[in-house]
Protein backbone atom coordinates (compact mmCIF):
# COMPACT_ATOMS: atom_id res chain seq x y z
CA UNK A 1 0.00 0.00 0.00
CA UNK A 2 3.06 2.24 0.36
CA UNK A 3 1.64 4.14 3.35
CA UNK A 4 4.26 5.95 5.45
CA UNK A 5 2.08 6.28 8.55
CA UNK A 6 4.69 4.58 10.75
CA UNK A 7 7.09 7.48 10.10
CA UNK A 8 4.77 10.08 11.64
CA UNK A 9 3.08 7.97 14.39
CA UNK A 10 5.53 6.12 16.63
CA UNK A 11 2.93 3.65 18.01
CA UNK A 12 0.80 2.39 15.14
CA UNK A 13 -1.26 0.32 17.60
CA UNK A 14 -2.20 3.38 19.65
CA UNK A 15 -5.54 5.18 19.67
CA UNK A 16 -4.81 7.36 16.61
CA UNK A 17 -3.24 4.55 14.59
CA UNK A 18 -6.06 2.08 15.24
CA UNK A 19 -8.74 4.65 14.37
CA UNK A 20 -7.02 5.37 11.06
CA UNK A 21 -6.64 1.65 10.23
CA UNK A 22 -10.29 0.94 11.03
CA UNK A 23 -11.39 3.87 8.85
CA UNK A 24 -9.25 2.58 5.95
CA UNK A 25 -10.84 -0.87 6.28
CA UNK A 26 -14.30 0.76 6.19
CA UNK A 27 -13.50 2.39 2.84
CA UNK A 28 -12.30 5.85 3.83
CA UNK A 29 -9.52 7.16 1.54
CA UNK A 30 -9.55 10.94 2.00
CA UNK A 31 -6.22 11.98 3.62
CA UNK A 32 -7.83 15.07 5.17
CA UNK A 33 -10.48 12.96 6.93
CA UNK A 34 -7.95 10.36 8.04
CA UNK A 35 -5.67 13.08 9.40
CA UNK A 36 -8.56 14.49 11.46
CA UNK A 37 -8.71 11.18 13.39
CA UNK A 38 -5.31 11.83 15.00
CA UNK A 39 -5.04 13.01 18.59
CA UNK A 40 -3.65 16.42 19.49
CA UNK A 41 -0.57 14.72 20.97
CA UNK A 42 0.78 13.78 17.53
CA UNK A 43 3.81 16.01 17.00
CA UNK A 44 3.96 15.64 13.20
CA UNK A 45 2.45 18.42 11.12
CA UNK A 46 -0.95 17.94 9.51
CA UNK A 47 0.46 18.30 5.99
CA UNK A 48 3.10 15.61 6.65
CA UNK A 49 0.43 13.22 8.00
CA UNK A 50 -1.75 13.78 4.95
CA UNK A 51 1.17 13.07 2.62
CA UNK A 52 1.98 9.84 4.51
CA UNK A 53 -1.61 8.59 3.95
CA UNK A 54 -1.40 8.78 0.16
CA UNK A 55 -0.81 5.28 -1.21
CA UNK A 56 -2.04 2.45 -3.42
CA UNK A 57 -5.14 0.92 -1.82
CA UNK A 58 -5.26 -2.37 -3.72
CA UNK A 59 -7.84 -5.00 -2.82
CA UNK A 60 -5.39 -7.77 -1.92
CA UNK A 61 -3.40 -5.45 0.32
CA UNK A 62 -6.54 -4.28 2.11
CA UNK A 63 -7.49 -7.93 2.71
CA UNK A 64 -4.08 -8.62 4.31
CA UNK A 65 -4.42 -5.50 6.45
CA UNK A 66 -7.83 -6.64 7.69
CA UNK A 67 -6.45 -10.08 8.57
CA UNK A 68 -3.59 -8.57 10.58
CA UNK A 69 -5.86 -6.14 12.45
CA UNK A 70 -8.25 -8.98 13.35
CA UNK A 71 -5.36 -11.15 14.55
CA UNK A 72 -4.01 -8.28 16.70
CA UNK A 73 -7.41 -7.70 18.30
CA UNK A 74 -7.76 -11.43 19.05
CA UNK A 75 -4.34 -11.51 20.70
CA UNK A 76 -5.26 -8.50 22.84
CA UNK A 77 -8.45 -10.26 23.88
CA UNK A 78 -6.52 -13.38 24.89
CA UNK A 79 -4.03 -11.31 26.87
CA UNK A 80 -6.95 -9.67 28.68
CA UNK A 81 -8.34 -13.12 29.59
CA UNK A 82 -4.92 -14.14 30.96
CA UNK A 83 -4.74 -11.03 33.13
CA UNK A 84 -8.21 -11.71 34.50
CA UNK A 85 -7.17 -15.25 35.44
CA UNK A 86 -4.01 -13.94 37.13
CA UNK A 87 -6.13 -11.48 39.08
CA UNK A 88 -8.48 -14.28 40.20
CA UNK A 89 -5.52 -16.36 41.44
CA UNK A 90 -4.07 -13.37 43.33
CA UNK A 91 -7.42 -12.78 45.01
CA UNK A 92 -7.57 -16.46 46.02
CA UNK A 93 -4.07 -16.38 47.60
CA UNK A 94 -3.89 -16.05 51.42
CA UNK A 95 -3.43 -12.49 52.66
CA UNK A 96 -0.51 -11.58 54.95
CA UNK A 97 -1.84 -8.17 55.97
CA UNK A 98 -5.25 -6.64 56.50
CA UNK A 99 -5.61 -3.58 54.30
CA UNK A 100 -8.19 -2.08 56.67
CA UNK A 101 -5.93 -2.23 59.73
CA UNK A 102 -2.71 -1.45 57.87
CA UNK A 103 -3.55 0.53 54.72
CA UNK A 104 -1.38 0.71 51.65
CA UNK A 105 1.20 3.53 51.87
CA UNK A 106 0.92 6.26 49.23
CA UNK A 107 2.99 5.84 46.10
CA UNK A 108 5.89 8.14 45.29
CA UNK A 109 6.29 7.18 41.62
CA UNK A 110 4.60 8.25 38.43
CA UNK A 111 2.41 5.70 36.65
CA UNK A 112 3.58 4.35 33.29
CA UNK A 113 1.62 5.16 30.14
CA UNK A 114 -0.10 2.21 28.50
CA UNK A 115 -1.27 2.02 24.92
CA UNK A 116 -4.96 2.83 24.47
CA UNK A 117 -5.54 -0.40 22.51
CA UNK A 118 -3.54 -2.59 24.90
CA UNK A 119 -5.25 -5.01 27.25
CA UNK A 120 -6.41 -3.30 30.45
CA UNK A 121 -4.14 -3.80 33.45
CA UNK A 122 -5.49 -5.49 36.53
CA UNK A 123 -7.41 -3.01 38.68
CA UNK A 124 -5.78 -2.26 42.03
CA UNK A 125 -2.82 -4.53 41.21
CA UNK A 126 -0.50 -2.72 43.62
CA UNK A 127 -2.95 -3.16 46.50
CA UNK A 128 -3.41 -6.86 45.71
CA UNK A 129 0.35 -7.42 45.68
CA UNK A 130 0.64 -5.58 49.01
CA UNK A 131 -2.05 -7.77 50.57
CA UNK A 132 -0.38 -10.93 49.20
CA UNK A 133 3.23 -10.13 50.26
CA UNK A 134 2.57 -8.04 53.37
CA UNK A 135 4.88 -5.23 52.18
CA UNK A 136 4.84 -2.71 49.34
CA UNK A 137 7.82 -3.60 47.15
CA UNK A 138 7.10 -0.71 44.75
CA UNK A 139 8.59 1.67 47.36
CA UNK A 140 12.02 0.37 46.32
CA UNK A 141 13.57 2.58 43.60
CA UNK A 142 13.50 0.89 40.20
CA UNK A 143 10.81 -1.70 41.08
CA UNK A 144 7.27 -1.35 39.73
CA UNK A 145 4.19 -3.56 39.71
CA UNK A 146 5.40 -5.50 36.66
CA UNK A 147 8.67 -6.38 38.44
CA UNK A 148 6.73 -7.55 41.50
CA UNK A 149 4.41 -9.57 39.25
CA UNK A 150 7.38 -11.36 37.64
CA UNK A 151 8.84 -12.01 41.09
CA UNK A 152 5.59 -13.55 42.40
CA UNK A 153 5.10 -15.64 39.27
CA UNK A 154 8.66 -17.03 39.39
CA UNK A 155 9.32 -17.43 43.14
CA UNK A 156 6.03 -16.92 44.96
CA UNK A 157 5.27 -15.11 48.20
CA UNK A 158 6.92 -17.73 50.44
CA UNK A 159 10.73 -17.45 50.72
CA UNK A 160 11.19 -19.76 53.70
CA UNK A 161 12.86 -22.42 51.55
CA UNK A 162 15.92 -20.17 51.18
CA UNK A 163 18.18 -20.15 54.24
CA UNK A 164 19.33 -16.53 53.71
CA UNK A 165 19.52 -13.70 51.19
CA UNK A 166 22.76 -15.05 49.71
CA UNK A 167 21.11 -18.36 48.82
CA UNK A 168 18.19 -16.52 47.23
CA UNK A 169 20.52 -14.31 45.15
CA UNK A 170 22.52 -17.35 44.07
CA UNK A 171 19.37 -19.22 43.04
CA UNK A 172 18.19 -16.44 40.73
CA UNK A 173 21.81 -15.99 39.44
CA UNK A 174 22.38 -12.30 40.21
CA UNK A 175 25.69 -12.84 42.02
CA UNK A 176 29.18 -14.07 41.01
CA UNK A 177 29.67 -17.83 40.87
CA UNK A 178 32.99 -18.55 42.59
CA UNK A 179 34.65 -21.64 41.15
CA UNK A 180 37.14 -22.68 43.86
CA UNK A 181 39.58 -25.58 43.56
CA UNK A 182 42.31 -26.34 46.09
CA UNK A 183 41.53 -23.18 48.05
CA UNK A 184 42.11 -21.03 44.97
CA UNK A 185 39.40 -19.15 43.12
CA UNK A 186 39.64 -20.05 39.45
CA UNK A 187 36.82 -17.88 38.10
CA UNK A 188 33.94 -15.80 39.42
CA UNK A 189 31.75 -15.21 36.39
CA UNK A 190 27.99 -15.04 36.88
CA UNK A 191 26.17 -18.19 35.79
CA UNK A 192 23.88 -17.99 32.77
CA UNK A 193 20.21 -18.49 33.52
CA UNK A 194 16.78 -18.03 31.95
CA UNK A 195 15.14 -17.04 35.21
CA UNK A 196 12.42 -14.44 34.66
CA UNK A 197 13.02 -13.11 38.18
CA UNK A 198 16.69 -12.44 37.36
CA UNK A 199 15.66 -10.65 34.16
CA UNK A 200 13.17 -8.52 36.09
CA UNK A 201 15.77 -7.51 38.70
CA UNK A 202 18.31 -6.68 35.98
CA UNK A 203 15.81 -4.46 34.17
CA UNK A 204 15.03 -2.72 37.46
CA UNK A 205 18.76 -2.20 38.08
CA UNK A 206 19.30 -0.76 34.61
CA UNK A 207 16.47 1.73 35.14
CA UNK A 208 18.45 3.28 38.04
CA UNK A 209 21.08 4.75 35.71
CA UNK A 210 19.60 8.27 35.98
CA UNK A 211 17.98 7.97 39.39
CA UNK A 212 18.74 10.50 42.12
CA UNK A 213 18.33 7.89 44.86
CA UNK A 214 21.17 6.23 46.75
CA UNK A 215 20.79 3.07 44.64
CA UNK A 216 21.26 5.18 41.52
CA UNK A 217 24.52 6.57 42.91
CA UNK A 218 25.64 3.03 43.73
CA UNK A 219 24.94 1.90 40.15
CA UNK A 220 26.83 4.84 38.62
CA UNK A 221 29.87 4.38 40.91
CA UNK A 222 30.05 0.67 40.11
CA UNK A 223 29.62 1.36 36.39
CA UNK A 224 32.52 3.83 36.41
CA UNK A 225 34.73 1.30 38.21
CA UNK A 226 33.87 -2.01 36.51
CA UNK A 227 31.64 -1.32 33.53
CA UNK A 228 27.89 -1.48 32.84
CA UNK A 229 27.55 -5.30 32.84
CA UNK A 230 29.07 -5.71 36.30
CA UNK A 231 27.13 -2.68 37.58
CA UNK A 232 23.79 -4.17 36.48
CA UNK A 233 24.59 -7.49 38.17
CA UNK A 234 25.77 -5.83 41.40
CA UNK A 235 22.73 -3.54 41.58
CA UNK A 236 20.36 -6.43 40.79
CA UNK A 237 22.01 -8.39 43.62
CA UNK A 238 21.42 -5.52 46.02
CA UNK A 239 17.78 -5.23 44.93
CA UNK A 240 17.27 -8.98 45.41
CA UNK A 241 18.67 -8.82 48.95
CA UNK A 242 16.40 -5.87 49.77
CA UNK A 243 13.33 -7.73 48.48
CA UNK A 244 14.27 -10.87 50.43
CA UNK A 245 14.67 -8.88 53.65
CA UNK A 246 11.38 -7.03 53.23
CA UNK A 247 9.34 -10.15 52.36
CA UNK A 248 10.79 -12.33 55.15
CA UNK A 249 10.74 -9.73 57.94
CA UNK A 250 7.69 -7.68 56.89
CA UNK A 251 9.57 -4.40 57.30
CA UNK A 252 8.88 -1.47 54.99
CA UNK A 253 11.52 0.11 52.80
CA UNK A 254 13.65 2.54 54.84
CA UNK A 255 15.65 4.98 52.68
CA UNK A 256 17.46 6.36 55.75
CA UNK A 257 19.69 3.26 55.81
CA UNK A 258 21.03 4.12 52.38
CA UNK A 259 21.22 7.81 53.30
CA UNK A 260 23.74 6.96 56.04
CA UNK A 261 25.83 4.95 53.59
CA UNK A 262 25.60 7.81 51.08
CA UNK A 263 26.77 10.31 53.70
CA UNK A 264 29.69 8.04 54.61
CA UNK A 265 30.71 7.80 50.95
CA UNK A 266 30.48 11.59 50.64
CA UNK A 267 32.75 12.12 53.63
CA UNK A 268 35.30 9.69 52.16
CA UNK A 269 35.12 11.53 48.85
CA UNK A 270 35.69 14.91 50.54
CA UNK A 271 38.68 13.57 52.49
CA UNK A 272 40.18 12.18 49.28
CA UNK A 273 39.73 15.51 47.49
CA UNK A 274 41.26 17.43 50.38
CA UNK A 275 44.26 15.09 50.48
CA UNK A 276 44.84 15.42 46.72
CA UNK A 277 44.49 19.20 46.90
CA UNK A 278 46.94 19.36 49.79
CA UNK A 279 49.50 17.41 47.77
CA UNK A 280 49.21 19.99 44.99
CA UNK A 281 49.55 22.88 47.40
CA UNK A 282 45.90 23.96 47.53
CA UNK A 283 43.34 24.23 50.30
CA UNK A 284 39.68 23.40 49.63
CA UNK A 285 37.16 25.87 51.04
CA UNK A 286 33.38 25.22 50.85
CA UNK A 287 31.25 27.70 48.90
CA UNK A 288 29.48 30.13 51.19
CA UNK A 289 25.97 30.91 49.94
CA UNK A 290 25.04 34.37 51.17
CA UNK A 291 21.43 35.45 51.59
CA UNK A 292 20.02 38.84 50.74
CA UNK A 293 16.47 39.48 52.04
CA UNK A 294 15.85 35.75 52.22
CA UNK A 295 17.03 35.07 48.66
CA UNK A 296 19.96 32.72 48.10
CA UNK A 297 22.74 34.25 45.99
CA UNK A 298 24.47 31.55 43.94
CA UNK A 299 28.13 32.34 43.15
CA UNK A 300 28.73 33.05 39.49
CA UNK A 301 31.29 31.37 37.28
CA UNK A 302 34.80 32.63 37.86
CA UNK A 303 36.26 34.66 35.01
CA UNK A 304 40.02 34.46 35.33
CA UNK A 305 40.58 37.03 32.61
CA UNK A 306 38.91 39.72 34.71
CA UNK A 307 41.04 39.05 37.80
CA UNK A 308 44.32 40.65 38.69
CA UNK A 309 47.07 38.06 38.52
CA UNK A 310 49.96 38.57 40.95
CA UNK A 311 53.49 37.87 39.86
CA UNK A 312 54.17 34.17 40.45
CA UNK A 313 57.74 33.89 39.28
CA UNK A 314 60.77 35.61 37.88
CA UNK A 315 61.32 36.44 34.21
CA UNK A 316 61.58 33.32 32.10
CA UNK A 317 62.31 34.09 28.47
CA UNK A 318 64.09 37.41 28.80
CA UNK A 319 67.10 39.40 27.79
CA UNK A 320 68.97 42.24 29.47
CA UNK A 321 67.20 44.83 27.36
CA UNK A 322 63.70 43.33 27.24
CA UNK A 323 62.71 41.42 30.36
CA UNK A 324 59.20 39.95 30.07
CA UNK A 325 56.88 38.31 32.57
CA UNK A 326 57.84 40.61 35.46
CA UNK A 327 54.72 42.81 35.63
CA UNK A 328 51.07 42.38 36.47
CA UNK A 329 48.53 42.81 33.67
CA UNK A 330 46.51 45.97 33.78
CA UNK A 331 43.39 44.28 35.16
CA UNK A 332 41.99 44.51 38.65
CA UNK A 333 39.24 42.23 39.94
CA UNK A 334 37.79 44.95 42.21
CA UNK A 335 37.52 42.70 45.26
CA UNK A 336 38.51 44.21 48.61
CA UNK A 337 40.28 40.92 49.39
CA UNK A 338 42.59 41.37 46.45
CA UNK A 339 44.85 43.85 48.16
CA UNK A 340 46.37 44.89 44.89
CA UNK A 341 44.52 48.15 44.46
CA UNK A 342 45.16 49.61 41.05
CA UNK A 343 47.41 47.33 39.11
CA UNK A 344 50.74 48.97 38.23
CA UNK A 345 51.29 50.02 34.66
CA UNK A 346 53.50 47.80 32.49
CA UNK A 347 57.08 48.81 31.78
CA UNK A 348 57.61 51.11 28.79
CA UNK A 349 59.46 48.43 26.79
CA UNK A 350 56.33 46.21 26.61
CA UNK A 351 54.41 46.97 23.43
CA UNK A 352 50.64 46.97 24.01
CA UNK A 353 48.01 48.27 21.62
CA UNK A 354 45.15 49.68 23.65
CA UNK A 355 41.70 50.09 22.09
CA UNK A 356 41.34 53.64 23.45
CA UNK A 357 44.36 54.80 21.44
CA UNK A 358 42.61 54.99 18.08
CA UNK A 359 45.40 56.80 16.24
CA UNK A 360 47.94 54.09 17.05
CA UNK A 361 45.32 51.46 16.18
CA UNK A 362 44.83 53.03 12.76
CA UNK A 363 48.58 53.04 12.10
CA UNK A 364 48.86 49.40 13.27
CA UNK A 365 46.08 48.21 10.97
CA UNK A 366 47.47 50.29 8.14
CA UNK A 367 50.72 48.29 8.23
CA UNK A 368 48.87 44.96 8.15
CA UNK A 369 48.16 43.34 4.81
CA UNK A 370 45.01 41.22 4.53
CA UNK A 371 43.96 39.19 1.45
CA UNK A 372 40.40 40.55 1.27
CA UNK A 373 38.34 43.53 2.24
CA UNK A 374 36.97 41.87 5.41
CA UNK A 375 39.20 40.84 8.33
CA UNK A 376 38.53 37.54 10.09
CA UNK A 377 39.24 36.85 13.75
CA UNK A 378 42.14 34.54 12.87
CA UNK A 379 43.79 37.16 10.65
CA UNK A 380 43.35 39.82 13.32
CA UNK A 381 44.86 37.72 16.12
CA UNK A 382 47.77 36.42 14.00
CA UNK A 383 48.57 39.93 12.77
CA UNK A 384 48.52 41.37 16.30
CA UNK A 385 50.72 38.56 17.71
CA UNK A 386 54.04 40.23 16.84
CA UNK A 387 52.96 43.58 18.28
CA UNK A 388 51.76 41.86 21.44
CA UNK A 389 54.81 39.79 22.40
CA UNK A 390 57.49 41.78 20.61
CA UNK A 391 59.68 41.01 17.60
CA UNK A 392 62.26 39.10 19.65
CA UNK A 393 59.78 36.45 20.83
CA UNK A 394 57.79 36.50 17.59
CA UNK A 395 60.98 35.44 15.80
CA UNK A 396 60.91 32.08 17.66
CA UNK A 397 57.14 31.76 18.29
CA UNK A 398 54.70 32.24 15.42
CA UNK A 399 50.90 32.42 15.59
CA UNK A 400 49.66 29.76 13.16
CA UNK A 401 45.87 29.49 13.47
CA UNK A 402 42.89 30.22 15.67
CA UNK A 403 40.67 27.21 16.50
CA UNK A 404 37.49 28.75 17.95
CA UNK A 405 38.95 30.58 20.96
CA UNK A 406 42.25 28.65 21.15
CA UNK A 407 45.33 30.22 19.53
CA UNK A 408 47.88 27.70 18.23
CA UNK A 409 51.46 29.01 18.35
CA UNK A 410 54.37 27.19 16.74
CA UNK A 411 57.69 27.42 18.63
CA UNK A 412 61.21 26.42 17.61
CA UNK A 413 61.99 23.89 20.35
CA UNK A 414 61.01 22.58 23.77
CA UNK A 415 62.84 25.40 25.57
CA UNK A 416 60.62 28.06 24.07
CA UNK A 417 57.57 25.87 24.57
CA UNK A 418 58.24 25.48 28.30
CA UNK A 419 59.10 29.10 28.89
CA UNK A 420 56.17 30.54 26.97
CA UNK A 421 53.80 28.13 28.68
CA UNK A 422 54.66 29.73 32.04
CA UNK A 423 53.81 33.12 30.49
CA UNK A 424 50.49 32.03 29.01
CA UNK A 425 48.39 34.04 31.48
CA UNK A 426 50.31 37.23 30.77
CA UNK A 427 50.10 36.65 27.02
CA UNK A 428 46.33 36.12 27.24
CA UNK A 429 45.86 39.37 29.14
CA UNK A 430 48.01 41.25 26.58
CA UNK A 431 46.01 39.76 23.70
CA UNK A 432 42.79 40.77 25.43
CA UNK A 433 44.08 44.33 25.64
CA UNK A 434 45.05 44.34 21.97
CA UNK A 435 42.25 42.49 20.16
CA UNK A 436 39.51 42.59 22.81
CA UNK A 437 37.97 40.07 25.18
CA UNK A 438 36.45 36.84 23.95
CA UNK A 439 38.60 36.19 20.88
CA UNK A 440 41.37 34.20 22.60
CA UNK A 441 40.73 32.21 25.79
CA UNK A 442 43.56 29.66 25.50
CA UNK A 443 47.04 29.48 23.98
CA UNK A 444 48.60 26.19 22.88
CA UNK A 445 52.32 26.05 22.12
CA UNK A 446 53.42 23.38 19.63
CA UNK A 447 56.95 22.54 18.57
CA UNK A 448 57.10 23.53 14.89
CA UNK A 449 60.63 24.60 13.84
CA UNK A 450 60.72 27.35 11.29
CA UNK A 451 61.69 26.11 7.81
CA UNK A 452 65.06 27.29 6.62
CA UNK A 453 65.91 28.08 3.03
CA UNK A 454 68.87 26.65 1.14
CA UNK A 455 70.96 29.70 1.99
CA UNK A 456 71.42 29.71 5.74
CA UNK A 457 72.40 32.91 7.41
CA UNK A 458 75.54 33.01 9.46
CA UNK A 459 74.80 32.06 13.05
CA UNK A 460 75.83 34.17 15.96
CA UNK A 461 78.82 33.18 18.01
CA UNK A 462 78.69 31.23 21.25
CA UNK A 463 79.40 34.38 23.21
CA UNK A 464 76.40 36.10 21.64
CA UNK A 465 74.21 33.13 22.56
CA UNK A 466 75.40 33.34 26.14
CA UNK A 467 74.63 37.08 26.20
CA UNK A 468 71.15 36.38 24.90
CA UNK A 469 70.59 33.70 27.56
CA UNK A 470 71.67 35.91 30.46
CA UNK A 471 68.04 36.77 31.13
CA UNK A 472 67.29 33.14 32.11
CA UNK A 473 68.15 32.88 35.77
CA UNK A 474 67.61 29.11 36.10
CA UNK A 475 71.06 27.51 35.46
CA UNK A 476 69.58 24.29 34.06
CA UNK A 477 67.32 26.11 31.62
CA UNK A 478 70.14 28.46 30.58
CA UNK A 479 72.41 25.49 29.82
CA UNK A 480 69.63 23.75 27.87
CA UNK A 481 68.98 26.94 25.91
CA UNK A 482 72.67 27.37 24.96
CA UNK A 483 73.06 23.70 23.94
CA UNK A 484 69.97 23.85 21.71
CA UNK A 485 71.40 26.93 19.94
CA UNK A 486 74.76 25.18 19.45
CA UNK A 487 73.03 22.16 17.85
CA UNK A 488 71.26 24.44 15.38
CA UNK A 489 74.55 26.09 14.49
CA UNK A 490 76.36 22.77 13.93
KAKA-V658368 format. One record per pair of residues at least 4 apart in sequence whose C-alpha atoms are under 6 Angstrom apart, sorted by sequence separation. I is the first residue (numbers start at 1). J is the second residue. D is the distance in Angstrom with one decimal. If there is no record, write none. Layout:
[[I;J;D] [I;J;D]]
This chain:
[[13;17;5.6] [24;28;5.0] [31;35;5.9] [98;102;5.9] [99;103;4.6] [130;134;5.4] [143;147;5.8] [151;155;5.8] [152;156;4.3] [180;184;5.4] [212;216;5.9] [222;226;5.9] [223;227;4.4] [232;236;5.9] [245;249;5.9] [246;250;5.2] [278;282;5.2] [291;295;5.3] [319;323;5.5] [362;366;6.0] [379;383;5.9] [386;390;5.3] [393;397;5.9] [394;398;5.7] [402;406;5.7] [416;420;5.9] [431;435;5.8] [432;436;4.6] [12;17;4.6] [13;18;5.6] [23;28;5.5] [130;135;5.3] [138;143;5.3] [162;167;6.0] [169;174;5.6] [170;175;5.9] [180;185;4.3] [211;216;4.8] [223;228;4.9] [246;251;5.2] [277;282;5.0] [291;296;4.7] [318;323;4.5] [386;391;5.7] [402;407;4.6] [432;437;4.9] [130;136;5.1] [138;144;5.1] [162;168;5.8] [179;185;5.7] [180;186;5.7] [291;297;5.9] [318;324;5.7] [472;478;5.7] [179;186;5.5] [209;216;5.8] [290;297;5.7] [401;408;5.5] [179;187;5.3] [208;216;4.9] [223;231;4.9] [386;394;5.3] [400;408;5.8] [178;187;5.9] [222;231;5.1] [315;324;5.8] [400;409;5.5] [178;188;4.3] [315;325;5.1] [399;409;4.4] [177;188;4.9] [315;326;5.6] [398;409;5.4] [176;188;5.3] [177;189;5.6] [219;231;5.7] [398;410;5.2] [176;189;5.4] [177;190;5.2] [330;343;5.6] [397;410;5.6] [20;34;5.9] [176;190;4.4] [397;411;4.4] [35;50;6.0] [396;411;5.7] [396;412;5.7] [382;399;5.3] [310;328;6.0] [31;50;5.0] [16;38;4.8] [31;53;5.7] [16;39;6.0] [308;331;5.2] [133;157;5.8] [308;332;4.5] [378;402;5.2] [307;332;5.6] [308;333;5.5] [172;198;5.4] [206;232;5.9] [307;333;4.2] [205;232;5.6] [306;333;5.8] [417;445;5.8] [205;235;5.5] [205;236;5.3] [97;131;5.4] [202;236;5.2] [405;439;5.6] [406;440;5.8] [413;447;5.5] [201;236;5.2] [405;440;4.7] [410;445;5.9] [411;446;6.0] [412;447;5.8] [8;44;5.8] [95;131;5.3] [96;132;5.8] [352;388;5.8] [405;441;5.4] [406;442;4.7] [407;443;4.8] [408;444;4.9] [409;445;4.9] [410;446;4.9] [411;447;4.9] [412;448;5.7] [95;132;4.9] [97;134;5.1] [406;443;5.6] [410;447;5.6] [411;448;5.4] [412;449;4.2] [96;134;5.0] [410;448;4.9] [80;119;5.2] [76;119;5.6] [154;197;6.0] [151;197;5.2] [5;52;5.4] [150;197;5.9] [4;52;4.6] [3;52;5.8] [3;53;5.5] [3;55;5.3] [2;55;5.2] [147;200;5.5] [1;55;5.5] [1;56;4.7] [1;57;5.5] [174;233;5.7] [143;204;5.6] [142;204;4.8] [175;237;6.0] [174;237;5.2] [142;207;5.9] [142;208;5.9] [165;241;5.4] [354;433;5.8] [354;434;5.6] [353;434;4.9] [14;115;5.5] [15;116;5.4] [14;116;5.6] [317;419;5.9] [14;117;5.8] [316;419;5.9] [319;468;5.8] [320;471;5.8] [319;471;4.3] [318;471;4.6] [316;472;5.7]]
